[in-house]
Structure formats: C-alpha cells, structure tokens
Amino acid sequence: MTGAKDFLYPEKWLSKASSGDRVAYELRMRIISGMIESGAILSENKLAADFEVSRSPIREALKILASENLIRLERMGAVVIGLKEKEIEEIYDVRLMIESFVFERLVRMDTRELAIELSKILEMMKVAIKYQDADEFSYQDVLFHETIIRYVDHSYILMIWNNLKPVMESFILLSMRMRFEEKYEDFTRIINNHELYIDAIRTKDRNLMIKSLHQNFDDVQGKVEDLWSSQQMLSKGAEQQDD
C-alpha cells in the first residue's frame, strides 16, 4: 500500500466528505484497482498513520467498506475480500434492472426537460474527451445515468442506486482511465450509445430503449477487461516503487 498522498480517488470530489468518507473512498479505489490485494490485512493503527487521521475515521471507513463486502472486519482492523469479475457483472445486472424499470416509467411521463438536461451532460462528456480528462468524463457519465434515475422520483429505486454507486463509481473511474490511455478511439462509440439513450427517452420508443440498454450494457465485458488491465498496471507500478 502506498502512502495516503498517492490518491487514486479524485481529490476535487471530496470537498464535502468527512474524514471517514475520505478514507473509505480512497481505500475502495485501492482495493478495486488491486493495489491492495485480496487477503491483505488492514491495520487500524497503520491506516491511521498513513492517512494522518485518528483511529475513529478509520473505523468509520472500515465499517462502510465492510457493508459493501469489500472487507471483513477483524479485531483492530480488517481482511480484504476484494471485488471479483462475477460481482462486477452482478452490479451491472442490477443497473440493467433499474434502468429498464426507469425506462418503463419514462414512457408515461413528459420527458422533454430530461432530454434537454441529458443533452447538456452529454456535451460535458464530449468536452472531457476533447481534453482527455478521464475523471471528468467518469463524473459526467455517472451523472448522466443518475439524472435519468432521479427523474422518475422513486425513492426505493434511488436507494438501491445509491447503495451501488460508490463501488460502481470507483470501477468506472478505473476503467475509463485505462480507456483514455489505451482505447481512446472507443469513446466515439460510447458517445453514440448515450445519444441513443437520449433519442429513446425523447421519443419514448420502447424498441429504441431496448436497443440503447443492450448497446450500453453489452459493453460490460469490455469494462471488466479494462479493470483487470488497470490492476496489472497498478500492481507493476507498486512493485517498481517497492524496488
């Protein structure tokens, strides 16, 4: 594990986060990236020293990560469980169920304002691509889908989304960073997929909605492969630092 100053999670996203949340965001990224491997022991005292905080925020962070099944709490620390390929695919299964349900609700709603808002977000995604800002693209990508989900005003669907979001957000960040480095040309297709989403929402065409969902979620296998590539790259970097 590297020092707390070598942040994987974007510092600019943490302006309103508590000390415990800050530690949780960063540890989550390190675990999902493979920088902290499955089976590793996390010591409260060591983490407190690394992140330059007391043990109270560390305990708070570990409880959060345990609730996400990324670690198993032990006396004075935790054991890392990590995130397997099957679990990533299951997260996207739940996302597919959520967004399929939301689309059915949107068919019965006035979606003009939503389509306008999504078009604005899509423009920000294009700007992020132009300036090769993977973190900003990831932020706007998550916001795009969250805006769709929030629009139907379903409290329990939103609760499920919010429970998925921290792990999903970390995964998207890592995979998009890898794509900007190695698969930059793929973003044309990703933008086209999101434009199809907007067209489906604007026209309320179920067939178009089904097509847009499949084009977006059939891409999951590629994202999983990006994560494993990202893990290998980070592991090599950590080994070189240790040398």
Protein Blocks (a to p, Z undefined) as FASTA:
>chain_A
ZZfklcfbdfklmmmpcfklmmmmmmmmmmmnomacghiacdfklmmmmnopafklmmmm
mmmmmmnopaccdehiacdebjcfklmmmmmmmmmmmmmmmmmmmmmpcfklmmmmmmmm
mmmmmmmmmnopaklmmmmmmmmmmmmmmmnopaklmmmmmmmmmmmmmmmmmmmmmmmm
mmmmmmmmmmmmmmmmmmmmmnopaklmmmmmmmmmmmmmmmmmmmmmmmmmmmmmmmmm
mZZ
